[in-house]
Amino acid sequence: MKAAVYYASGGPEVFRYEDVPDPRAAEDQVLVKVGAVSIEGGDTLARAQGELFAVPHIVGYQCAGTVVDAGAKVLGLAVGDRVVTVGLDGSHAELRAVPEGFCWKIPEDVATEEAACIPVAYGTAHDCLFEFGHLAAGESVLVQAGASGVGIAAIQMAKHAGARVLATASADEKLERLKVFGLDEGVNYVTSDMVTEVRRLTGGRGVDLVLESVGGANLQASLNCLAYRGRCVSIGDAGRGDTTLVDTAVMRPNSLTLSGYFLGMELLTGTRAYATIAAIIEDLTAARLRVVIDRTFPLAEAAAAHAYVESRSAFGRVLLIP
C-alpha cells in the first residue's frame, strides 16, 4: 500500500510518500480501506516531536473507510461496512488495521468524509463541556481556537445546551463565520487582550467554563478568564509554547477547578466515551450537528496538508484522500 511516512520527526517536509507492507487484521481487528483521513492537532504534534513506534512511521489518529477484512473474533462488523476509526497512529495510509472497539459504523446518510471528522473532535468537545466541564443551561463558556475542529463542535454543543458561547480566533472573519454555529461573542486574540476582552464581554464576571486547547502561557490566561467557581478543561498544546507553571494563588480565592483531558484514555478505560461518540454520530444523522471541512489534499501531499494546518488558516477540518 501507499502511505505518508517519515523516518525522523520534524516539520512537514519529513513526509515521504512510499510503498509499505499492507497491515493485516488480527483476530479482534478489522482491515479498513481508507477513504478519508482527518488531520488532527495531535497528528501534527506527533509528527513534529512525537515517538516513532516503527520506522518508517505512519502517523495519524483518525480516518474513515470501508472494512475489507475482519478477524475471527470480530462480531459487530463485516466486510463492506463503512466505519470511522481511531488509534495511536496509522491513519495516513491506504489501509489501516484497527481493533473493532475503536470503530464506529457510519450510517447510510452520512458521508465518509464527514464521519472521518467525528470521534476525536466531537467526542473531545462533548466530554470537555459536559462530563468534565459540567456545563449547564444559562452558564457561559469560552472556547479557545473556535475555528478548529474541536472548537466548531464545542460551539454547536454548548449552544444547544443553552449556554452563552464565547470563542477566540486569529481573525475577525473566522469569528463572523462562527456565528451560524451558535457563537454569541468573539474575541480576536491578535488584536485584543483575551482576558481584558472576556471580562468586558461578561461585565467583569468572567465565564463559567473554558475549553483550553492552546497551552503554555495561554493556560494561565484562561484561568484568569474564569468567574467564581469556574472550570477550565485543558485538552492540548496547540500553541506549542514552552510549558508554563500555573499560579495556583489565582485558583484558591475564586474556588477554580482545572482538569486535564485525553479522549484516548477515556476510550481505553470504559465504554462511556464510546457510547457518547456513537450518539454524536446519530446527532449528525439527524442534522443536529454539522461538520465543516475546509480543504482536502491527496494523501501524496501530506506535507502540504500538514503545513496548511499549521499555518492556522483552516476553518474546520483538513482531510487527506488516499
C-alpha positions in Angstrom: 0.0 0.0 0.0 1.0 3.6 -0.3 1.4 5.7 2.9 2.7 9.1 4.0 5.7 8.1 6.2 8.7 9.6 7.9 11.9 8.4 9.3 12.5 11.1 11.9 10.2 13.7 13.5 10.3 17.3 12.3 8.5 19.7 10.1 6.0 18.7 7.3 8.9 18.2 4.9 9.8 15.0 6.7 7.0 13.2 4.9 7.7 10.7 2.2 5.0 9.0 0.0 6.2 5.4 -0.2 5.1 1.8 -0.6 5.0 0.0 2.7 3.7 -3.5 3.6 0.0 -4.0 3.9 -1.2 -4.3 7.5 -3.1 -7.5 8.5 -6.2 -7.7 10.7 -5.6 -9.6 14.0 -8.4 -11.7 15.5 -10.1 -8.7 17.1 -9.3 -6.2 14.3 -10.8 -5.1 11.0 -8.8 -4.0 8.0 -10.1 -0.8 6.6 -9.6 0.6 3.1 -9.2 4.3 4.0 -11.4 6.7 2.2 -10.7 9.9 4.2 -8.2 11.0 6.8 -9.0 13.8 9.2 -5.8 15.6 10.2 -5.9 16.1 14.0 -3.9 18.6 16.0 -2.3 15.6 17.7 -1.1 14.4 14.3 0.9 17.5 13.6 2.3 17.5 17.2 3.3 13.8 16.9 5.0 14.4 13.5 6.9 17.3 14.9 8.1 15.8 18.1 6.4 12.5 18.9 7.7 9.0 19.4 8.2 6.8 16.4 6.6 3.3 17.1 8.2 1.9 13.9 10.5 3.2 11.1 9.2 4.2 8.6 6.5 5.7 10.8 2.8 6.2 9.8 1.3 9.0 11.9 -2.4 9.7 12.4 -5.2 9.2 14.9 -8.4 9.1 12.8 -9.7 8.0 9.5 -12.8 6.5 7.9 -13.3 4.0 5.1 -14.7 0.5 4.3 -14.0 -2.8 6.0 -12.2 -5.2 3.6 -11.3 -7.9 6.1 -12.3 -8.9 9.6 -10.6 -11.1 12.3 -12.3 -14.2 13.7 -13.3 -12.5 17.0 -14.9 -9.5 15.3 -18.7 -9.8 15.9 -20.3 -6.4 15.1 -18.7 -5.5 11.8 -18.5 -7.2 8.4 -16.7 -6.7 5.1 -18.4 -3.9 3.3 -19.3 -1.9 6.4 -18.3 1.8 6.4 -16.5 2.8 9.6 -14.7 5.6 11.3 -11.7 4.6 13.3 -9.3 6.0 15.9 -5.9 4.8 17.0 -2.5 5.9 18.2 -1.1 6.0 14.7 -1.5 4.6 11.2 -4.2 6.8 9.6 -2.1 8.4 6.9 -2.2 5.3 4.6 -4.4 3.4 2.1 -5.1 0.6 4.6 -5.4 0.5 8.4 -5.8 -2.4 10.8 -7.7 -1.3 14.0 -9.5 -3.1 16.9 -13.3 -3.4 16.5 -13.7 -1.5 19.8 -12.2 1.6 18.2 -14.5 1.6 15.2 -18.0 3.2 14.8 -20.3 2.2 11.9 -21.2 5.0 9.6 -24.9 5.5 8.9 -26.0 5.3 5.3 -26.9 9.0 5.1 -23.6 10.3 6.5 -20.7 10.8 4.1 -17.4 9.1 4.7 -15.6 12.4 4.7 -17.9 13.9 7.4 -17.6 10.8 9.5 -13.8 10.9 9.4 -14.0 14.2 11.4 -16.2 13.0 14.2 -14.7 10.9 17.1 -11.7 12.9 18.2 -13.0 16.4 17.8 -16.7 15.9 18.7 -16.0 13.3 21.4 -13.4 15.6 23.0 -15.8 18.6 22.8 -18.7 16.8 24.3 -16.7 15.3 27.2 -15.0 18.6 28.0 -18.2 20.5 28.0 -20.4 18.1 30.0 -18.5 15.1 31.5 -15.6 17.2 32.8 -16.8 20.8 32.4 -20.3 20.2 33.9 -21.8 22.9 31.7 -25.4 23.8 32.4 -28.0 25.9 30.7 -27.6 29.6 31.4 -23.9 29.4 32.0 -21.2 30.8 29.8 -18.3 29.1 28.1 -15.1 30.3 26.3 -14.0 28.0 23.5 -10.3 28.5 22.6 -9.4 28.2 18.9 -13.1 28.4 17.9 -12.4 27.7 14.2 -10.7 24.4 14.9 -12.5 21.0 14.7 -12.9 20.8 18.4 -13.9 24.5 18.5 -16.7 24.3 15.9 -18.0 21.1 17.6 -18.0 22.7 21.1 -19.7 25.9 19.9 -22.6 23.9 18.5 -23.0 21.6 21.5 -22.7 24.4 24.0 -25.3 26.5 22.2 -27.7 23.5 22.0 -27.3 23.1 25.8 -28.5 26.7 26.4 -25.1 28.3 27.2 -23.8 31.7 26.2 -20.9 31.0 23.9 -17.7 33.0 23.5 -14.7 31.9 21.4 -11.3 33.0 20.3 -9.8 33.1 16.8 -7.0 34.9 15.0 -9.2 36.8 12.6 -12.5 38.7 12.7 -13.6 36.8 9.5 -13.3 33.5 11.3 -15.3 34.8 14.2 -18.0 36.1 11.9 -18.3 32.7 10.2 -18.7 31.0 13.6 -21.9 32.9 14.4 -24.0 30.5 12.3 -22.9 27.7 14.6 -24.0 29.4 17.8 -21.2 31.9 18.7 -22.5 34.8 20.7 -19.3 36.8 21.2 -15.9 36.5 19.5 -12.5 37.5 20.8 -9.7 38.2 18.2 -6.6 37.3 20.3 -4.4 39.0 17.7 -5.9 42.5 18.0 -7.1 42.4 21.7 -6.0 41.1 25.1 -8.1 38.0 25.6 -8.6 38.3 29.4 -9.5 42.0 29.2 -12.0 41.4 26.4 -13.6 38.4 28.1 -14.0 40.4 31.3 -15.5 43.2 29.3 -18.0 41.0 27.5 -19.1 39.4 30.7 -19.5 42.6 32.7 -16.3 41.9 34.7 -17.6 38.5 35.9 -15.7 36.1 33.7 -17.0 32.8 32.2 -18.1 29.6 33.9 -16.1 27.3 31.7 -13.1 27.4 29.4 -12.1 24.8 26.9 -8.4 25.3 26.7 -6.5 23.8 23.7 -3.6 26.2 23.3 -1.5 25.5 26.4 1.6 27.3 27.5 1.0 30.9 28.8 -2.5 30.8 27.4 -3.5 28.3 30.1 -2.8 30.9 32.8 -4.7 33.5 30.8 -7.7 31.1 30.5 -7.8 30.7 34.3 -7.8 34.5 34.6 -10.9 34.5 32.4 -12.9 32.4 34.9 -15.7 33.5 37.1 -16.0 32.4 40.7 -16.2 28.6 40.9 -15.3 28.5 37.2 -13.8 25.4 35.5 -11.1 25.1 32.9 -10.5 21.9 30.9 -7.1 21.6 29.3 -7.1 19.5 26.2 -3.9 20.2 24.3 -0.9 22.4 23.4 -1.8 23.7 20.0 0.3 26.8 20.7 3.4 24.7 21.1 4.9 27.1 23.6 7.1 26.1 26.5 5.4 24.6 29.5 4.2 27.3 31.8 3.6 26.9 35.5 0.1 27.7 36.7 -0.3 30.2 39.5 -2.5 28.4 41.9 -2.8 31.5 44.1 -5.3 32.7 41.4 -7.3 29.5 41.8 -7.8 29.2 45.5 -9.6 32.5 46.3 -12.0 32.0 43.5 -12.5 28.3 44.0 -11.5 27.5 40.4 -11.1 24.0 39.0 -8.5 22.9 36.4 -8.9 19.5 34.7 -6.8 17.7 32.1 -8.5 15.6 29.4 -7.4 13.0 26.9 -10.0 11.1 24.8 -7.8 8.1 24.2 -7.6 7.3 27.9 -11.4 7.6 28.2 -11.8 5.1 25.4 -9.3 2.7 26.9 -10.8 2.6 30.3 -14.5 2.1 29.7 -17.5 2.1 27.4 -18.9 5.5 28.3 -16.9 7.6 25.8 -17.5 5.0 23.0 -21.3 5.3 23.6 -21.0 9.1 23.6 -19.4 9.2 20.2 -22.0 6.7 18.8 -24.7 9.1 20.0 -22.9 12.1 18.4 -22.8 10.3 15.1 -26.6 9.9 15.4 -26.9 13.6 16.0 -25.1 14.2 12.8 -27.6 11.9 11.0 -30.4 13.9 12.5 -28.8 17.2 11.3 -28.4 18.4 14.9 -24.7 18.9 14.4 -22.7 20.0 11.4 -19.2 19.1 10.2 -17.0 21.7 8.5 -14.4 20.6 6.0 -12.0 23.3 5.0 -9.9 21.6 2.3 -8.9 18.2 1.0 -5.5 17.1 -0.2 -4.3 13.9 -1.8 -2.5 11.6 0.6 0.6 12.1 -1.5 0.5 15.7 -0.5 0.5 15.1 3.3 3.4 17.6 3.7 1.4 20.4 2.1 -1.7 19.4 4.1 0.2 19.5 7.5 1.8 22.8 6.6 -1.6 24.2 5.8 -3.0 23.0 9.2 0.0 24.6 11.0 -0.5 27.9 9.2 -3.7 28.3 11.2 -5.5 29.3 8.0 -8.0 26.4 8.2 -11.7 26.9 9.2 -12.7 23.4 10.3 -11.0 20.1 9.3 -8.4 19.4 6.7 -8.7 15.9 5.0 -6.3 13.6 3.2 -7.8 11.4 0.5 -5.8 8.3 -0.5 
